[in-house]
């Protein structure tokens, strides 16, 4: 064998070894990625639909992204799918986290994903900062985006005040966009509107100019209200013109926390 051929042989062998080494490395990487995706599947979907969208989890996800609220990552072991991370309050305290559990107090207390687990999922590329935890459909987000800042403020105000109230009164001027967009349902029950907004004497005073009026002070308030509804359409319109009796629509009731949170971000 000539010296030249000898070197060609060596060069070929080296190339082969390098290629084999690269292939082994590639296979290892693939295996690691497969392990990460099977571990992440439980993390992402194992707790039930929209679990991560709940306020409790959303807060933890947000904290995991914020340097002030999460400690420094000491190391990430992709093969074992674990991470060592400092406590945000005491950097001498180091937690070991996986996608299934964590040493921290929060996990011990709740047995549910803590901010460290979100941080690990982020470090592994399982989630990113744009992970959509709004809990809202894109249609609903578009609808909320289309509301004016005033309408958003009104909606937040109503959600703050009437969360557990079936029906409530609002001024027509401020609530009208919310009725039009379907967030509030107008109730056509005039009984409720008149009953809530006027006392018996006020109603009698409104009727005093009506010559054909058949109600008297002896009548009870519901009877007076019924009389106005049945016999005094002009007066009824005038009395009910300023206010709506409304309730939250199913869209709001079914997505209450998500809508409330999303509105806060639009302010
Ligand atoms: Zn933790």
py3Dmol code that shows the C-alpha trace and the ligand (Angstrom):
import py3Dmol

protein = """\
ATOM      1  CA  UNK A   1       0.000   0.000   0.000  1.00  0.00           C
ATOM      2  CA  UNK A   2       1.356   3.350  -0.980  1.00  0.00           C
ATOM      3  CA  UNK A   3       1.692   6.039   1.671  1.00  0.00           C
ATOM      4  CA  UNK A   4      -0.930   8.040  -0.162  1.00  0.00           C
ATOM      5  CA  UNK A   5      -3.429   5.177  -0.045  1.00  0.00           C
ATOM      6  CA  UNK A   6      -2.572   4.567   3.571  1.00  0.00           C
ATOM      7  CA  UNK A   7      -3.571   8.139   4.435  1.00  0.00           C
ATOM      8  CA  UNK A   8      -6.691   7.916   2.308  1.00  0.00           C
ATOM      9  CA  UNK A   9      -7.689   4.788   4.244  1.00  0.00           C
ATOM     10  CA  UNK A  10      -7.090   6.489   7.579  1.00  0.00           C
ATOM     11  CA  UNK A  11      -9.020   9.529   6.439  1.00  0.00           C
ATOM     12  CA  UNK A  12     -11.970   7.352   5.317  1.00  0.00           C
ATOM     13  CA  UNK A  13     -11.952   5.457   8.614  1.00  0.00           C
ATOM     14  CA  UNK A  14     -11.929   8.710  10.576  1.00  0.00           C
ATOM     15  CA  UNK A  15     -14.790  10.097   8.514  1.00  0.00           C
ATOM     16  CA  UNK A  16     -16.756   6.907   9.169  1.00  0.00           C
ATOM     17  CA  UNK A  17     -16.091   7.120  12.894  1.00  0.00           C
ATOM     18  CA  UNK A  18     -17.123  10.765  12.995  1.00  0.00           C
ATOM     19  CA  UNK A  19     -20.300   9.954  11.069  1.00  0.00           C
ATOM     20  CA  UNK A  20     -21.055   7.064  13.432  1.00  0.00           C
ATOM     21  CA  UNK A  21     -20.391   9.289  16.440  1.00  0.00           C
ATOM     22  CA  UNK A  22     -22.715  11.951  15.028  1.00  0.00           C
ATOM     23  CA  UNK A  23     -25.393   9.339  14.378  1.00  0.00           C
ATOM     24  CA  UNK A  24     -25.135   8.014  17.942  1.00  0.00           C
ATOM     25  CA  UNK A  25     -25.396  11.584  19.242  1.00  0.00           C
ATOM     26  CA  UNK A  26     -28.376  12.222  16.983  1.00  0.00           C
ATOM     27  CA  UNK A  27     -30.117   9.065  18.206  1.00  0.00           C
ATOM     28  CA  UNK A  28     -29.486  10.139  21.797  1.00  0.00           C
ATOM     29  CA  UNK A  29     -31.001  13.562  21.105  1.00  0.00           C
ATOM     30  CA  UNK A  30     -34.043  11.949  19.476  1.00  0.00           C
ATOM     31  CA  UNK A  31     -34.467   9.646  22.479  1.00  0.00           C
ATOM     32  CA  UNK A  32     -34.208  12.622  24.863  1.00  0.00           C
ATOM     33  CA  UNK A  33     -36.792  14.575  22.863  1.00  0.00           C
ATOM     34  CA  UNK A  34     -39.126  11.554  22.840  1.00  0.00           C
ATOM     35  CA  UNK A  35     -38.812  11.241  26.610  1.00  0.00           C
ATOM     36  CA  UNK A  36     -39.461  14.947  27.043  1.00  0.00           C
ATOM     37  CA  UNK A  37     -42.560  14.856  24.869  1.00  0.00           C
ATOM     38  CA  UNK A  38     -44.057  11.868  26.653  1.00  0.00           C
ATOM     39  CA  UNK A  39     -43.348  13.484  30.054  1.00  0.00           C
ATOM     40  CA  UNK A  40     -44.761  16.793  28.863  1.00  0.00           C
ATOM     41  CA  UNK A  41     -47.962  15.190  27.620  1.00  0.00           C
ATOM     42  CA  UNK A  42     -49.046  14.439  31.155  1.00  0.00           C
ATOM     43  CA  UNK A  43     -47.958  17.884  32.294  1.00  0.00           C
ATOM     44  CA  UNK A  44     -49.919  19.635  29.546  1.00  0.00           C
ATOM     45  CA  UNK A  45     -53.104  17.576  29.397  1.00  0.00           C
ATOM     46  CA  UNK A  46     -53.117  15.231  32.409  1.00  0.00           C
ATOM     47  CA  UNK A  47     -54.858  17.642  34.774  1.00  0.00           C
ATOM     48  CA  UNK A  48     -57.942  18.157  32.666  1.00  0.00           C
ATOM     49  CA  UNK A  49     -59.090  20.640  30.071  1.00  0.00           C
ATOM     50  CA  UNK A  50     -58.292  24.288  30.826  1.00  0.00           C
ATOM     51  CA  UNK A  51     -56.582  23.321  34.100  1.00  0.00           C
ATOM     52  CA  UNK A  52     -53.599  25.555  33.341  1.00  0.00           C
ATOM     53  CA  UNK A  53     -55.953  28.431  32.456  1.00  0.00           C
ATOM     54  CA  UNK A  54     -57.353  28.646  35.997  1.00  0.00           C
ATOM     55  CA  UNK A  55     -56.367  31.754  37.950  1.00  0.00           C
ATOM     56  CA  UNK A  56     -54.262  29.712  40.385  1.00  0.00           C
ATOM     57  CA  UNK A  57     -52.183  28.123  37.620  1.00  0.00           C
ATOM     58  CA  UNK A  58     -52.070  31.211  35.408  1.00  0.00           C
ATOM     59  CA  UNK A  59     -50.456  33.156  38.276  1.00  0.00           C
ATOM     60  CA  UNK A  60     -47.815  30.444  38.705  1.00  0.00           C
ATOM     61  CA  UNK A  61     -47.062  30.392  34.979  1.00  0.00           C
ATOM     62  CA  UNK A  62     -46.665  34.188  34.995  1.00  0.00           C
ATOM     63  CA  UNK A  63     -44.346  34.007  38.006  1.00  0.00           C
ATOM     64  CA  UNK A  64     -42.202  31.424  36.253  1.00  0.00           C
ATOM     65  CA  UNK A  65     -41.564  33.961  33.487  1.00  0.00           C
ATOM     66  CA  UNK A  66     -40.720  36.843  35.786  1.00  0.00           C
ATOM     67  CA  UNK A  67     -37.090  37.083  37.022  1.00  0.00           C
ATOM     68  CA  UNK A  68     -38.254  38.820  40.230  1.00  0.00           C
ATOM     69  CA  UNK A  69     -40.528  35.923  41.110  1.00  0.00           C
ATOM     70  CA  UNK A  70     -38.456  32.904  40.222  1.00  0.00           C
ATOM     71  CA  UNK A  71     -34.996  31.876  41.477  1.00  0.00           C
ATOM     72  CA  UNK A  72     -31.941  31.225  39.355  1.00  0.00           C
ATOM     73  CA  UNK A  73     -31.785  27.946  37.437  1.00  0.00           C
ATOM     74  CA  UNK A  74     -28.792  25.945  38.680  1.00  0.00           C
ATOM     75  CA  UNK A  75     -28.918  23.190  36.066  1.00  0.00           C
ATOM     76  CA  UNK A  76     -31.254  21.403  33.673  1.00  0.00           C
ATOM     77  CA  UNK A  77     -30.833  17.704  33.052  1.00  0.00           C
ATOM     78  CA  UNK A  78     -32.634  16.961  29.799  1.00  0.00           C
ATOM     79  CA  UNK A  79     -31.994  13.239  30.005  1.00  0.00           C
ATOM     80  CA  UNK A  80     -33.588  12.922  33.439  1.00  0.00           C
ATOM     81  CA  UNK A  81     -36.052  15.764  32.700  1.00  0.00           C
ATOM     82  CA  UNK A  82     -35.175  17.472  35.948  1.00  0.00           C
ATOM     83  CA  UNK A  83     -33.965  20.891  36.969  1.00  0.00           C
ATOM     84  CA  UNK A  84     -32.265  22.310  40.019  1.00  0.00           C
ATOM     85  CA  UNK A  85     -33.418  25.800  40.839  1.00  0.00           C
ATOM     86  CA  UNK A  86     -32.849  28.259  43.687  1.00  0.00           C
ATOM     87  CA  UNK A  87     -35.728  29.399  45.842  1.00  0.00           C
ATOM     88  CA  UNK A  88     -36.712  32.958  44.906  1.00  0.00           C
ATOM     89  CA  UNK A  89     -36.655  33.949  48.595  1.00  0.00           C
ATOM     90  CA  UNK A  90     -33.494  32.179  49.681  1.00  0.00           C
ATOM     91  CA  UNK A  91     -30.927  31.324  47.039  1.00  0.00           C
ATOM     92  CA  UNK A  92     -29.254  28.819  49.392  1.00  0.00           C
ATOM     93  CA  UNK A  93     -32.378  26.725  49.167  1.00  0.00           C
ATOM     94  CA  UNK A  94     -32.257  24.608  46.024  1.00  0.00           C
ATOM     95  CA  UNK A  95     -35.237  22.632  44.760  1.00  0.00           C
ATOM     96  CA  UNK A  96     -35.200  19.662  42.447  1.00  0.00           C
ATOM     97  CA  UNK A  97     -38.055  19.824  39.984  1.00  0.00           C
ATOM     98  CA  UNK A  98     -39.437  17.448  37.381  1.00  0.00           C
ATOM     99  CA  UNK A  99     -42.545  17.739  35.237  1.00  0.00           C
ATOM    100  CA  UNK A 100     -44.296  15.516  37.798  1.00  0.00           C
ATOM    101  CA  UNK A 101     -43.211  16.991  41.108  1.00  0.00           C
ATOM    102  CA  UNK A 102     -41.111  19.490  42.991  1.00  0.00           C
ATOM    103  CA  UNK A 103     -39.486  19.839  46.421  1.00  0.00           C
ATOM    104  CA  UNK A 104     -41.025  23.239  47.086  1.00  0.00           C
ATOM    105  CA  UNK A 105     -43.652  24.019  49.705  1.00  0.00           C
ATOM    106  CA  UNK A 106     -46.213  25.023  47.115  1.00  0.00           C
ATOM    107  CA  UNK A 107     -46.096  21.621  45.440  1.00  0.00           C
ATOM    108  CA  UNK A 108     -46.085  19.787  48.772  1.00  0.00           C
ATOM    109  CA  UNK A 109     -49.181  21.698  49.818  1.00  0.00           C
ATOM    110  CA  UNK A 110     -51.190  21.374  46.607  1.00  0.00           C
ATOM    111  CA  UNK A 111     -49.706  18.442  44.733  1.00  0.00           C
ATOM    112  CA  UNK A 112     -50.281  20.467  41.551  1.00  0.00           C
ATOM    113  CA  UNK A 113     -47.843  22.165  39.158  1.00  0.00           C
ATOM    114  CA  UNK A 114     -45.858  24.944  40.846  1.00  0.00           C
ATOM    115  CA  UNK A 115     -44.007  27.823  39.183  1.00  0.00           C
ATOM    116  CA  UNK A 116     -40.788  25.734  39.131  1.00  0.00           C
ATOM    117  CA  UNK A 117     -42.480  23.075  37.029  1.00  0.00           C
ATOM    118  CA  UNK A 118     -43.603  25.750  34.568  1.00  0.00           C
ATOM    119  CA  UNK A 119     -40.040  27.057  34.510  1.00  0.00           C
ATOM    120  CA  UNK A 120     -38.723  23.559  33.710  1.00  0.00           C
ATOM    121  CA  UNK A 121     -41.345  23.108  30.975  1.00  0.00           C
ATOM    122  CA  UNK A 122     -40.180  26.448  29.561  1.00  0.00           C
ATOM    123  CA  UNK A 123     -36.489  25.477  29.736  1.00  0.00           C
ATOM    124  CA  UNK A 124     -37.270  22.207  27.927  1.00  0.00           C
ATOM    125  CA  UNK A 125     -39.169  24.045  25.193  1.00  0.00           C
ATOM    126  CA  UNK A 126     -42.449  22.342  26.142  1.00  0.00           C
ATOM    127  CA  UNK A 127     -44.082  25.765  26.562  1.00  0.00           C
ATOM    128  CA  UNK A 128     -43.054  29.298  25.684  1.00  0.00           C
ATOM    129  CA  UNK A 129     -43.932  32.784  26.880  1.00  0.00           C
ATOM    130  CA  UNK A 130     -46.736  32.988  24.299  1.00  0.00           C
ATOM    131  CA  UNK A 131     -48.502  29.924  25.654  1.00  0.00           C
ATOM    132  CA  UNK A 132     -52.164  30.884  25.464  1.00  0.00           C
ATOM    133  CA  UNK A 133     -53.679  30.499  28.914  1.00  0.00           C
ATOM    134  CA  UNK A 134     -56.432  33.044  28.353  1.00  0.00           C
ATOM    135  CA  UNK A 135     -59.004  30.227  28.348  1.00  0.00           C
ATOM    136  CA  UNK A 136     -60.907  32.151  25.660  1.00  0.00           C
ATOM    137  CA  UNK A 137     -61.708  31.232  22.076  1.00  0.00           C
ATOM    138  CA  UNK A 138     -60.239  33.523  19.426  1.00  0.00           C
ATOM    139  CA  UNK A 139     -63.778  34.692  18.553  1.00  0.00           C
ATOM    140  CA  UNK A 140     -64.421  35.746  22.120  1.00  0.00           C
ATOM    141  CA  UNK A 141     -61.061  37.497  22.322  1.00  0.00           C
ATOM    142  CA  UNK A 142     -61.846  39.366  19.101  1.00  0.00           C
ATOM    143  CA  UNK A 143     -65.184  40.406  20.525  1.00  0.00           C
ATOM    144  CA  UNK A 144     -63.574  41.724  23.704  1.00  0.00           C
ATOM    145  CA  UNK A 145     -60.853  43.447  21.660  1.00  0.00           C
ATOM    146  CA  UNK A 146     -63.552  45.252  19.707  1.00  0.00           C
ATOM    147  CA  UNK A 147     -65.036  46.883  22.838  1.00  0.00           C
ATOM    148  CA  UNK A 148     -64.131  50.470  23.669  1.00  0.00           C
ATOM    149  CA  UNK A 149     -62.015  51.159  26.779  1.00  0.00           C
ATOM    150  CA  UNK A 150     -65.129  52.575  28.455  1.00  0.00           C
ATOM    151  CA  UNK A 151     -67.121  49.416  27.732  1.00  0.00           C
ATOM    152  CA  UNK A 152     -64.267  47.292  29.103  1.00  0.00           C
ATOM    153  CA  UNK A 153     -64.178  49.377  32.290  1.00  0.00           C
ATOM    154  CA  UNK A 154     -67.961  49.033  32.624  1.00  0.00           C
ATOM    155  CA  UNK A 155     -67.771  45.282  32.141  1.00  0.00           C
ATOM    156  CA  UNK A 156     -65.071  44.965  34.816  1.00  0.00           C
ATOM    157  CA  UNK A 157     -67.109  47.146  37.159  1.00  0.00           C
ATOM    158  CA  UNK A 158     -70.230  45.033  36.641  1.00  0.00           C
ATOM    159  CA  UNK A 159     -68.286  41.804  37.065  1.00  0.00           C
ATOM    160  CA  UNK A 160     -66.812  43.162  40.308  1.00  0.00           C
ATOM    161  CA  UNK A 161     -70.189  44.123  41.680  1.00  0.00           C
ATOM    162  CA  UNK A 162     -72.669  41.592  40.359  1.00  0.00           C
ATOM    163  CA  UNK A 163     -70.761  38.351  40.135  1.00  0.00           C
ATOM    164  CA  UNK A 164     -73.389  36.432  42.062  1.00  0.00           C
ATOM    165  CA  UNK A 165     -76.379  38.563  41.158  1.00  0.00           C
ATOM    166  CA  UNK A 166     -78.863  37.165  38.701  1.00  0.00           C
ATOM    167  CA  UNK A 167     -80.386  40.471  37.596  1.00  0.00           C
ATOM    168  CA  UNK A 168     -79.270  44.028  38.117  1.00  0.00           C
ATOM    169  CA  UNK A 169     -79.913  47.533  36.842  1.00  0.00           C
ATOM    170  CA  UNK A 170     -77.522  49.517  34.727  1.00  0.00           C
ATOM    171  CA  UNK A 171     -77.823  52.792  32.893  1.00  0.00           C
ATOM    172  CA  UNK A 172     -78.666  52.373  29.225  1.00  0.00           C
ATOM    173  CA  UNK A 173     -76.010  54.803  28.120  1.00  0.00           C
ATOM    174  CA  UNK A 174     -73.081  52.882  29.612  1.00  0.00           C
ATOM    175  CA  UNK A 175     -74.341  49.338  29.183  1.00  0.00           C
ATOM    176  CA  UNK A 176     -75.708  49.556  25.679  1.00  0.00           C
ATOM    177  CA  UNK A 177     -72.474  48.389  23.924  1.00  0.00           C
ATOM    178  CA  UNK A 178     -72.344  45.386  26.239  1.00  0.00           C
ATOM    179  CA  UNK A 179     -75.935  44.478  25.426  1.00  0.00           C
ATOM    180  CA  UNK A 180     -75.241  44.857  21.708  1.00  0.00           C
ATOM    181  CA  UNK A 181     -72.130  42.650  21.929  1.00  0.00           C
ATOM    182  CA  UNK A 182     -74.013  39.965  23.798  1.00  0.00           C
ATOM    183  CA  UNK A 183     -72.187  40.189  27.131  1.00  0.00           C
ATOM    184  CA  UNK A 184     -75.337  41.389  28.871  1.00  0.00           C
ATOM    185  CA  UNK A 185     -78.855  40.173  28.243  1.00  0.00           C
ATOM    186  CA  UNK A 186     -81.578  42.734  28.572  1.00  0.00           C
ATOM    187  CA  UNK A 187     -84.473  41.639  30.687  1.00  0.00           C
ATOM    188  CA  UNK A 188     -87.802  42.913  29.512  1.00  0.00           C
ATOM    189  CA  UNK A 189     -89.345  42.406  32.906  1.00  0.00           C
ATOM    190  CA  UNK A 190     -90.660  45.878  33.652  1.00  0.00           C
ATOM    191  CA  UNK A 191     -91.930  44.700  37.005  1.00  0.00           C
ATOM    192  CA  UNK A 192     -88.411  44.311  38.318  1.00  0.00           C
ATOM    193  CA  UNK A 193     -87.182  47.563  36.845  1.00  0.00           C
ATOM    194  CA  UNK A 194     -90.033  49.609  38.319  1.00  0.00           C
ATOM    195  CA  UNK A 195     -89.878  47.798  41.629  1.00  0.00           C
ATOM    196  CA  UNK A 196     -86.132  48.378  42.033  1.00  0.00           C
ATOM    197  CA  UNK A 197     -86.035  51.989  40.923  1.00  0.00           C
ATOM    198  CA  UNK A 198     -89.175  53.561  42.357  1.00  0.00           C
ATOM    199  CA  UNK A 199     -91.018  53.387  45.656  1.00  0.00           C
ATOM    200  CA  UNK A 200     -94.801  53.218  45.924  1.00  0.00           C
ATOM    201  CA  UNK A 201     -95.279  56.939  46.571  1.00  0.00           C
ATOM    202  CA  UNK A 202     -93.183  57.911  43.578  1.00  0.00           C
ATOM    203  CA  UNK A 203     -95.234  55.638  41.350  1.00  0.00           C
ATOM    204  CA  UNK A 204     -98.465  57.115  42.684  1.00  0.00           C
ATOM    205  CA  UNK A 205     -97.107  60.612  42.091  1.00  0.00           C
ATOM    206  CA  UNK A 206     -96.363  59.748  38.463  1.00  0.00           C
ATOM    207  CA  UNK A 207     -99.924  58.519  38.098  1.00  0.00           C
ATOM    208  CA  UNK A 208    -101.530  61.528  39.758  1.00  0.00           C
ATOM    209  CA  UNK A 209    -101.845  63.433  36.470  1.00  0.00           C
ATOM    210  CA  UNK A 210    -103.604  60.511  34.827  1.00  0.00           C
ATOM    211  CA  UNK A 211    -107.329  61.218  34.895  1.00  0.00           C
ATOM    212  CA  UNK A 212    -108.457  57.675  34.226  1.00  0.00           C
ATOM    213  CA  UNK A 213    -106.210  56.164  36.888  1.00  0.00           C
ATOM    214  CA  UNK A 214    -107.943  53.479  38.925  1.00  0.00           C
ATOM    215  CA  UNK A 215    -105.270  52.776  41.513  1.00  0.00           C
ATOM    216  CA  UNK A 216    -105.200  54.380  44.950  1.00  0.00           C
ATOM    217  CA  UNK A 217    -102.944  54.578  47.969  1.00  0.00           C
ATOM    218  CA  UNK A 218    -104.711  51.506  49.313  1.00  0.00           C
ATOM    219  CA  UNK A 219    -103.317  49.370  46.499  1.00  0.00           C
ATOM    220  CA  UNK A 220    -100.091  47.472  46.998  1.00  0.00           C
ATOM    221  CA  UNK A 221     -96.966  48.331  45.003  1.00  0.00           C
ATOM    222  CA  UNK A 222     -97.145  45.252  42.682  1.00  0.00           C
ATOM    223  CA  UNK A 223    -100.721  46.188  41.726  1.00  0.00           C
ATOM    224  CA  UNK A 224     -99.675  49.762  40.934  1.00  0.00           C
ATOM    225  CA  UNK A 225     -96.773  48.487  38.828  1.00  0.00           C
ATOM    226  CA  UNK A 226     -99.055  46.065  36.969  1.00  0.00           C
ATOM    227  CA  UNK A 227    -101.489  48.938  36.306  1.00  0.00           C
ATOM    228  CA  UNK A 228     -98.742  51.097  34.790  1.00  0.00           C
ATOM    229  CA  UNK A 229     -97.517  48.253  32.586  1.00  0.00           C
ATOM    230  CA  UNK A 230    -101.016  47.442  31.337  1.00  0.00           C
ATOM    231  CA  UNK A 231    -102.450  50.941  30.976  1.00  0.00           C
ATOM    232  CA  UNK A 232     -99.782  53.609  30.806  1.00  0.00           C
ATOM    233  CA  UNK A 233     -97.382  52.821  27.940  1.00  0.00           C
ATOM    234  CA  UNK A 234     -95.997  56.385  27.720  1.00  0.00           C
ATOM    235  CA  UNK A 235     -95.297  56.594  31.420  1.00  0.00           C
ATOM    236  CA  UNK A 236     -93.807  53.102  31.357  1.00  0.00           C
ATOM    237  CA  UNK A 237     -91.418  54.094  28.587  1.00  0.00           C
ATOM    238  CA  UNK A 238     -90.384  57.245  30.421  1.00  0.00           C
ATOM    239  CA  UNK A 239     -89.767  55.397  33.676  1.00  0.00           C
ATOM    240  CA  UNK A 240     -87.816  52.579  32.074  1.00  0.00           C
ATOM    241  CA  UNK A 241     -85.937  54.594  29.524  1.00  0.00           C
ATOM    242  CA  UNK A 242     -82.853  55.309  31.549  1.00  0.00           C
ATOM    243  CA  UNK A 243     -82.149  51.840  32.886  1.00  0.00           C
ATOM    244  CA  UNK A 244     -81.779  48.302  31.733  1.00  0.00           C
ATOM    245  CA  UNK A 245     -82.510  45.326  33.853  1.00  0.00           C
ATOM    246  CA  UNK A 246     -79.829  42.949  32.706  1.00  0.00           C
ATOM    247  CA  UNK A 247     -78.141  39.702  33.526  1.00  0.00           C
ATOM    248  CA  UNK A 248     -74.807  38.367  32.363  1.00  0.00           C
ATOM    249  CA  UNK A 249     -75.153  36.255  29.244  1.00  0.00           C
ATOM    250  CA  UNK A 250     -74.068  32.604  29.164  1.00  0.00           C
ATOM    251  CA  UNK A 251     -70.904  33.712  27.331  1.00  0.00           C
ATOM    252  CA  UNK A 252     -69.915  35.651  30.439  1.00  0.00           C
ATOM    253  CA  UNK A 253     -71.133  33.120  32.998  1.00  0.00           C
ATOM    254  CA  UNK A 254     -69.339  30.247  31.266  1.00  0.00           C
ATOM    255  CA  UNK A 255     -66.041  32.155  31.014  1.00  0.00           C
ATOM    256  CA  UNK A 256     -66.301  34.527  33.963  1.00  0.00           C
ATOM    257  CA  UNK A 257     -62.740  34.350  35.319  1.00  0.00           C
ATOM    258  CA  UNK A 258     -61.154  34.209  31.861  1.00  0.00           C
ATOM    259  CA  UNK A 259     -63.071  37.232  30.602  1.00  0.00           C
ATOM    260  CA  UNK A 260     -62.374  39.163  33.798  1.00  0.00           C
ATOM    261  CA  UNK A 261     -58.646  38.434  33.526  1.00  0.00           C
ATOM    262  CA  UNK A 262     -58.511  39.250  29.830  1.00  0.00           C
ATOM    263  CA  UNK A 263     -60.328  42.566  30.395  1.00  0.00           C
ATOM    264  CA  UNK A 264     -57.689  43.505  32.978  1.00  0.00           C
ATOM    265  CA  UNK A 265     -55.026  43.124  30.298  1.00  0.00           C
ATOM    266  CA  UNK A 266     -57.010  45.386  27.930  1.00  0.00           C
ATOM    267  CA  UNK A 267     -57.217  48.259  30.420  1.00  0.00           C
TER     268      UNK A 267
END
"""
ligand_1 = """\
1
ZN
Zn -41.876 24.019 43.000
"""
view = py3Dmol.view(width=600, height=400)
view.addModel(protein, "pdb")
view.setStyle({"model": 0}, {"cartoon": {"style": "trace"}})
view.addModel(ligand_1, "xyz")
view.setStyle({"model": 1}, {"stick": {}})
view.zoomTo()
view.show()
